[in-house]
Amino acid sequence: MAWAVAMGMGAQTVPPAAVVPVPSAQQVAWQRMETYAFVHFGPNTFLDQEWGYGDADPQVFNPTRLDCEQWARTAKAAGMQGIILTAKHHDGFCLWPSRYTDYSIRNTPYKDGQGDIVAELAAACRKYGLKMGLYLSPWDRHQACYGTPLYLEYYYAQLEELLTQYGPLFEVWLDGANGGDGWYGGAKEKRTIDRRTYYDWPRGRALIARLQPNAIIFSDGGPGCRWVGNEDGHAGETNWSLLRIDEVYPGYEKYQELTGGHADGDAWVAAECDVSIRPGWFYHQREDTAVKTVDQLVDLYYRSVGHNATLLLNFPVDREGLIHPIDSARAVAMRHRIQAELGHNLLTGANIKASNARDKKQFATRQLTDGNPDTYWATADGVTRATLEFRLNRPQRINRLMLQEYISLGQRVRAFSVEYYNQGRWLPIDPGEETTTIGHKRLLRFGTVTTSRLRISFTDSRGPLCISEIGAYCAPS
């Protein structure tokens, strides 16, 4: 019995202790979605503008072929897992018949005022197996009471409508652009608010937690996920899923920090990269020739999902109410390109040698290539540096590498390096970027090497290593 206990202790069959902070189950599920769609649509679409002043006549809103199922089919074909709709942008116009304002779809020609685009999209997402999220702009350039305590009652009443009438939401999106000039019921003036205190965000977070407990709250400071600090669609090469939560809030001015997070953060708030497939967020016909190319979209994937973030790709719906065919074709081609580049893991079946293993059964190296994100190789307590060597059956051409941590126990890796074996010696692989953090997923691109052996050295970590998946690939030239 004493021998068995000693062996059990030596093997360390229990998981490593969590390195805090750690994500909730909802945050893990959200990050595994990886890519999802954004939709901007409203009076701006018909007035050829980006930020409505709040004074547009609702009669201008008249899509003739609106089809939310076409939006859902596009997202599905592009490999996306959900759609977030701008239910209300800064202009205050509502895409659902809110009972709290006449500035909504109810007073438009669309379906003779009987339409509800939020409901139509919810039905389309259910039909095509997509998750739905909603964006309700805190700023409202239409409402006369904006900037007063009364506006908070209006805003949270509308938020409750959206949280209770359309089924489960995976994300609630809160913009950091707040306060400025607007129509404000005809006042036509500039109004300034304290972005940190005016909205009483604890009230909003409590409302969402009560009515949509599985929804991730997006804002500059989360608490579910954070803005990445740019609208270019890329996260930092070093990207921590951590924030010093008491310092960051919607409208946070040190947005450059959000690109890489805080290495010493006390809350788990992973990054979301929002970017439009066109230069603008709303549709402009002149931008039909400026849609991002497939190369550009694939690059965004590597610099967002491949840098431990998610990719929220915006589709500006056109005046007919459809995603433009150029946009949809490019998005689908992006998915096919990514599948071609990362579809076949050359390390599957490789012999894997680890310098340390917590337990050769419970945390075995074979779990690094089993395709299951819930299994992982781990090192013993106190071991924060280790190497993995992969021996393939024959030499292979390799130019992509994927690494994933088991983030449910925290983000750990601070630095790593990659080498390949060639003519009797180990040579470094240079991906042209920092090899520091990993998190949910890290993707590296580099010039093609031909080898039968790869070595990954983890040189700095916040605790015992917990690596769930590693893959090597050869992207077609």
C-alpha positions in Angstrom: 0.0 0.0 0.0 2.8 2.4 0.9 4.5 1.5 -2.5 1.2 2.3 -4.4 0.7 5.6 -2.6 4.3 6.6 -3.3 4.0 5.7 -7.0 0.7 7.6 -7.2 2.3 10.7 -5.7 5.3 10.4 -8.0 3.1 10.0 -11.1 0.9 13.0 -10.1 -2.3 11.7 -11.6 -4.2 14.7 -10.4 -4.3 17.8 -12.7 -2.0 20.7 -12.0 -3.4 23.4 -9.8 -5.0 26.2 -11.7 -2.9 29.3 -12.4 -5.4 32.1 -11.7 -7.2 33.8 -13.2 -9.0 31.2 -15.1 -11.9 31.4 -17.6 -15.5 30.4 -16.9 -17.0 27.5 -18.8 -18.9 30.1 -20.9 -15.7 31.9 -21.8 -14.0 28.7 -22.9 -17.0 27.8 -25.1 -17.0 31.4 -26.5 -13.3 31.2 -27.5 -13.7 27.9 -29.1 -16.2 29.5 -31.5 -13.1 31.3 -33.0 -14.9 33.1 -35.8 -18.4 34.7 -36.1 -20.1 37.4 -38.1 -21.0 41.0 -37.3 -23.9 42.7 -39.2 -24.3 46.5 -39.5 -27.6 47.6 -41.0 -29.9 50.6 -40.6 -30.7 54.1 -41.8 -27.0 54.7 -42.4 -27.2 52.0 -45.1 -29.7 54.0 -47.1 -28.1 57.4 -46.4 -24.6 56.3 -47.3 -23.1 57.3 -44.0 -21.2 55.6 -41.1 -22.4 57.4 -38.0 -26.0 58.6 -38.1 -26.7 61.9 -36.3 -29.9 60.6 -34.9 -32.3 62.7 -37.1 -32.8 60.4 -40.1 -36.4 59.9 -41.2 -37.4 56.2 -40.5 -39.1 56.2 -43.9 -35.7 55.9 -45.6 -35.4 52.4 -44.2 -36.9 50.2 -46.8 -35.0 47.0 -47.8 -36.8 45.3 -50.7 -35.3 41.8 -50.5 -34.2 41.4 -46.9 -33.4 37.8 -46.1 -31.8 36.9 -42.7 -31.5 33.3 -43.9 -29.2 34.5 -46.6 -27.1 36.1 -43.8 -27.1 32.9 -41.9 -26.2 30.8 -44.9 -23.3 33.0 -45.7 -22.0 32.8 -42.1 -22.4 29.0 -42.1 -20.7 28.5 -45.4 -17.8 30.7 -44.2 -17.3 28.4 -41.2 -18.6 30.9 -38.7 -20.3 29.9 -35.5 -22.7 32.8 -34.9 -23.9 36.3 -35.8 -24.0 39.5 -33.8 -26.5 42.1 -35.0 -26.4 45.8 -34.4 -29.9 46.0 -33.0 -29.3 49.7 -32.3 -26.3 51.8 -33.4 -25.3 55.3 -32.2 -28.1 56.9 -34.2 -30.7 55.3 -31.8 -32.7 53.6 -34.6 -34.0 50.2 -33.4 -34.2 47.1 -35.7 -37.0 45.7 -33.5 -40.3 47.3 -32.6 -39.3 48.5 -29.1 -42.2 49.6 -27.0 -40.1 52.4 -25.6 -39.6 54.5 -28.7 -41.2 55.4 -32.0 -37.7 55.6 -33.6 -37.8 52.0 -34.8 -38.6 49.6 -37.5 -42.3 50.0 -36.6 -42.4 53.3 -38.4 -40.7 52.2 -41.6 -42.1 51.0 -44.9 -40.5 47.6 -44.3 -43.4 45.1 -44.0 -45.7 48.0 -43.5 -44.3 48.5 -40.0 -44.9 44.9 -39.0 -41.3 43.8 -39.3 -38.8 42.7 -36.6 -35.3 42.0 -37.9 -34.0 40.8 -34.6 -36.8 38.1 -34.6 -36.1 37.2 -38.2 -32.4 36.8 -37.5 -33.1 34.7 -34.4 -35.2 32.3 -36.4 -32.6 32.1 -39.2 -29.8 31.4 -36.6 -31.9 28.6 -35.1 -32.6 27.1 -38.5 -28.9 27.0 -39.5 -27.4 26.1 -36.1 -25.8 29.4 -35.4 -25.6 31.3 -32.1 -26.8 34.9 -32.0 -25.5 38.0 -30.2 -26.8 41.5 -30.1 -25.2 45.0 -30.0 -27.1 47.7 -28.2 -25.2 51.0 -28.4 -25.1 52.7 -25.1 -24.7 56.0 -26.9 -28.0 57.3 -28.4 -27.8 60.5 -30.6 -31.6 60.5 -31.1 -33.0 60.4 -27.5 -33.7 63.8 -25.9 -32.9 62.3 -22.4 -29.4 61.1 -23.3 -27.0 62.3 -20.6 -29.7 62.3 -17.9 -30.6 59.6 -15.3 -33.8 59.0 -17.3 -31.9 57.7 -20.2 -30.6 54.8 -18.1 -34.1 53.7 -17.5 -34.8 53.8 -21.2 -31.5 52.0 -22.1 -32.0 49.2 -19.6 -35.6 48.7 -20.5 -34.6 48.2 -24.1 -31.8 45.9 -23.1 -34.3 43.8 -21.1 -36.5 43.6 -24.2 -33.6 42.1 -26.2 -32.6 39.8 -23.5 -36.0 38.3 -23.0 -37.7 38.2 -26.4 -35.3 36.5 -28.8 -33.9 33.4 -27.2 -30.4 32.5 -25.9 -27.6 35.0 -26.7 -23.9 34.1 -26.8 -22.7 37.7 -26.6 -24.0 41.1 -25.7 -21.9 43.8 -27.4 -21.3 47.2 -25.7 -19.5 49.9 -27.6 -16.8 52.2 -26.2 -17.9 55.2 -28.3 -20.0 57.2 -25.9 -21.0 60.9 -25.8 -20.5 63.7 -28.3 -22.6 65.6 -30.7 -26.1 64.5 -31.7 -29.7 65.4 -32.6 -30.9 64.6 -29.0 -34.6 65.3 -29.7 -33.8 68.4 -31.7 -31.4 70.0 -29.3 -28.6 69.5 -31.8 -25.7 69.8 -29.3 -22.7 68.1 -27.8 -23.2 66.1 -24.6 -20.4 64.7 -22.5 -20.8 61.9 -20.0 -18.5 60.1 -17.6 -17.9 56.9 -19.5 -16.8 55.1 -16.4 -19.8 56.0 -14.1 -22.7 57.3 -16.1 -24.2 54.0 -17.4 -24.0 52.2 -14.0 -22.4 49.2 -15.6 -22.8 47.0 -12.5 -26.6 47.3 -13.1 -26.2 46.2 -16.7 -23.9 43.3 -15.9 -26.3 42.1 -13.2 -29.3 42.3 -15.7 -27.4 40.3 -18.3 -26.2 37.7 -15.8 -29.8 37.2 -14.6 -31.5 37.0 -18.0 -28.8 35.6 -20.2 -26.4 33.8 -17.8 -24.4 32.2 -20.7 -23.9 35.4 -22.6 -20.4 36.9 -22.8 -20.3 40.7 -22.3 -18.1 42.5 -24.7 -16.6 46.0 -23.9 -13.2 47.6 -23.6 -13.0 46.0 -20.2 -15.3 43.0 -20.6 -16.0 41.4 -18.2 -16.6 38.5 -20.6 -14.3 39.5 -23.4 -12.5 42.7 -24.4 -12.0 44.9 -27.4 -8.5 44.3 -28.9 -7.7 48.0 -29.1 -8.0 48.4 -32.9 -10.5 47.8 -35.7 -7.8 46.3 -37.9 -8.6 42.7 -36.9 -5.4 41.7 -35.2 -4.2 40.9 -31.7 -0.7 41.3 -30.4 1.9 38.6 -31.0 2.1 38.6 -27.2 -1.5 38.4 -26.1 -2.6 37.6 -22.6 -6.2 36.8 -21.9 -5.8 38.7 -18.6 -6.7 42.3 -17.5 -6.3 44.4 -14.4 -10.1 44.6 -14.4 -10.5 47.6 -12.1 -8.5 49.8 -14.4 -10.4 49.1 -17.6 -13.9 50.2 -18.6 -16.0 50.9 -21.7 -14.3 53.9 -23.3 -10.9 53.1 -21.8 -8.4 55.5 -23.3 -5.2 53.4 -23.1 -6.6 51.1 -25.8 -3.1 50.1 -27.0 -2.8 48.0 -23.8 -5.8 46.0 -24.9 -4.0 44.6 -27.9 -1.8 42.4 -25.7 -3.6 42.4 -22.4 -2.0 42.6 -19.0 0.6 39.9 -18.0 -0.3 40.5 -14.4 -4.0 40.8 -14.9 -6.4 39.6 -12.2 -9.4 38.7 -14.4 -9.8 36.5 -17.4 -10.9 38.8 -20.3 -9.8 37.4 -23.6 -9.6 39.6 -26.8 -12.1 39.8 -29.6 -10.9 41.3 -33.0 -13.6 43.2 -34.7 -13.0 44.2 -38.3 -15.1 44.9 -41.4 -14.8 43.0 -44.6 -15.0 46.5 -46.3 -13.4 49.8 -45.3 -16.7 50.9 -43.7 -19.0 49.2 -41.2 -22.2 50.1 -43.2 -22.7 49.4 -46.9 -21.5 51.9 -49.5 -21.7 51.0 -53.1 -18.4 52.7 -53.9 -16.7 50.1 -51.7 -17.8 47.2 -53.9 -14.3 47.3 -55.3 -12.6 47.6 -51.9 -13.7 44.3 -50.3 -10.8 42.6 -48.5 -9.1 40.0 -50.6 -8.9 36.3 -49.6 -5.2 36.8 -48.8 -6.0 39.7 -46.5 -8.8 37.8 -44.8 -6.6 34.7 -44.2 -3.9 37.0 -42.8 -6.5 38.4 -40.4 -7.4 34.9 -39.2 -3.8 34.1 -38.4 -3.4 37.4 -36.6 -6.6 37.1 -34.6 -7.5 33.5 -33.9 -3.8 32.6 -34.3 -2.9 35.2 -31.7 -5.2 33.9 -29.0 -8.3 36.0 -29.9 -11.5 35.5 -31.7 -12.4 37.1 -35.1 -15.6 39.1 -35.5 -15.9 39.8 -39.2 -18.4 42.5 -40.2 -20.7 42.2 -43.2 -22.3 45.5 -44.2 -25.7 44.4 -45.5 -26.7 46.3 -48.6 -29.9 48.4 -49.4 -31.8 45.3 -50.6 -31.1 43.7 -47.2 -28.6 41.1 -48.4 -24.9 40.4 -47.9 -23.3 41.4 -51.1 -22.2 38.5 -53.3 -18.6 39.7 -53.4 -18.5 39.8 -49.6 -20.0 36.3 -49.2 -17.7 34.8 -51.9 -14.6 36.2 -50.2 -15.6 35.0 -46.8 -16.3 31.4 -48.1 -13.0 31.4 -50.0 -11.3 32.4 -46.8 -12.7 29.4 -45.0 -11.6 27.1 -47.9 -8.1 28.5 -47.8 -7.7 28.0 -44.1 -9.0 24.5 -44.4 -6.4 23.8 -47.1 -3.6 25.3 -45.0 -4.5 23.7 -41.7 -6.6 20.7 -42.6 -4.0 17.9 -42.2 -1.9 17.6 -39.1 1.4 16.0 -40.1 2.2 15.2 -36.5 -0.7 12.7 -36.1 0.9 9.4 -35.5 4.4 10.9 -34.8 6.5 9.5 -32.0 6.6 12.2 -29.3 9.3 12.4 -26.6 8.8 14.8 -23.7 11.6 15.9 -21.3 9.0 15.6 -18.5 5.5 14.2 -18.1 3.3 14.5 -15.1 1.9 11.1 -15.7 2.4 8.9 -18.8 -1.2 7.8 -18.9 -3.3 10.6 -17.5 -1.3 13.4 -19.2 0.3 11.5 -22.0 2.0 13.1 -25.0 -0.3 11.2 -27.3 -3.0 13.6 -26.2 -1.2 16.4 -28.0 -2.4 15.2 -31.4 -5.8 13.5 -30.5 -7.9 16.4 -31.7 -9.6 16.7 -28.3 -9.2 20.1 -26.6 -10.1 18.7 -23.3 -7.1 16.4 -23.0 -3.6 17.6 -22.5 0.0 16.8 -21.7 1.2 18.3 -18.5 4.5 18.6 -16.6 5.1 17.8 -12.9 4.7 20.5 -10.2 7.5 22.9 -10.3 8.5 22.1 -13.9 8.0 25.2 -16.0 10.6 24.5 -18.7 10.4 21.4 -21.0 10.9 20.2 -24.5 8.8 18.1 -26.9 10.4 16.3 -29.8 8.3 14.9 -32.6 9.7 12.2 -34.9 7.7 11.7 -38.1 7.7 8.5 -40.1 9.3 10.3 -43.1 10.5 13.7 -44.0 7.7 16.2 -44.5 7.4 19.7 -45.9 6.2 22.0 -43.1 5.4 25.8 -43.0 2.7 26.1 -40.4 2.6 25.3 -36.7 -0.4 25.3 -34.3 -0.2 25.2 -30.4 -2.9 25.3 -27.9 -2.9 25.5 -24.1 -5.5 23.9 -21.8 -6.8 27.3 -20.8 -9.4 26.0 -18.3 -6.5 25.8 -15.9 -5.2 29.3 -16.9 -2.8 30.8 -19.4 0.8 29.8 -18.6 3.4 29.9 -21.4 5.5 33.1 -21.5 8.0 32.0 -24.1 8.8 29.1 -26.4 10.9 28.3 -29.5 10.7 25.9 -32.4 13.5 24.0 -34.2 13.7 21.4 -37.0 16.4 18.8 -37.6 18.5 19.0 -40.7 21.6 17.1 -41.7 22.6 16.2 -38.2 21.8 19.4 -36.4 18.9 21.4 -34.9 18.1 24.7 -36.7 15.8 27.4 -35.5 12.5 28.1 -37.2 11.9 31.9 -37.5 8.2 32.8 -37.9 9.0 36.5 -38.1 7.2 37.3 -34.9 7.5 36.9 -31.1 7.1 33.3 -29.8 5.8 34.3 -26.3 2.2 33.6 -25.3 0.0 30.8 -26.6 -3.4 30.7 -24.9 -6.3 29.1 -26.7 -4.5 29.0 -30.0 -1.2 30.2 -31.5 -0.5 29.9 -35.2 2.9 30.4 -36.8 3.7 30.8 -40.4 7.3 30.4 -41.8 9.2 29.4 -44.8 8.9 25.8 -45.8 11.3 23.4 -44.2 11.7 19.7 -44.9 12.3 17.5 -41.9 11.3 14.4 -40.0 11.9 15.9 -36.6 10.6 19.0 -34.8 11.5 20.2 -31.4 9.5 22.7 -29.3 11.1 24.2 -26.2 9.0 25.9 -23.6 11.4 28.2 -21.9 9.2 30.2 -19.5 5.8 29.5 -17.9 3.6 30.7 -15.0 3.2 27.1 -13.8 3.5 23.5 -14.9 2.9 23.3 -18.6 -0.6 22.2 -19.9 -0.6 21.8 -23.7 -3.7 20.4 -25.3 -2.9 20.3 -29.0 0.0 20.8 -31.4 -0.1 20.5 -35.1 2.3 21.0 -38.1 1.0 21.6 -41.6 2.1 22.3 -45.1 0.1 25.1 -46.7 0.0 24.9 -50.5 2.1 27.5 -52.2 
